[in-house]
Amino acid sequence: MLEDWKISKDRVTLVLRDSGANIVKGMRLAELPDLSCTAHTLQLVVNDGLASQRAVTDVIAILKKCATHFHHSILAKQRLRDIQRELGLPEHNIIQAVPTRWNSHP
């Protein structure tokens, strides 16, 4: 990739990467300075911690079901907007959770 972008290896100060074994091995083979992303590792720890709590997973499942209902029902979306207007609240849509695409594990 560096060759494609015409970047010499001596110009690379650090490659910030996830903890996937293939990426770690790739950096070692390329002999590039690298560091595991702390945010990625923290995200994995938080997700594992949340998933280990039955009460949290139950609430998340209920909220996902509600979000899916509003996402698929035009009538529910319209009723939500009507209620928000009646109460003088900002008109917000229900947001569905989108998991990160990080697949590796530390």
C-alpha positions, 0 to 999 in steps of 0.5 A: 500500500505504501508503494501504491501511495509512493510513501517510503517506509522511513516516513512512517512514524506509527501505524495505529491498528486494531488488535486483529492477529492478521493486522498485528502480523502484517505490521511485523512482516512489514517492519513498520512501527505500530501501536494497538488502538486504545479506543478499539480495545476500550470499545471491546471491553465496554461491549463485553461488560455490557453483554455480561449483564443480563438486565442490560441485555434485556433492556437493549433487546426491548429498546431495539424492538421499539426502534425497529417498530418505529423504523418500519411503521409510518403510522408510528413515526407520524404519531410520534411526530404528532405527540412531539408537536403537541408537547412542544418538543423537538421532532426527533426520530428514533435512532437505531443502534449500529454496532461498530465493525471492529471484529478483532479481539485483544 
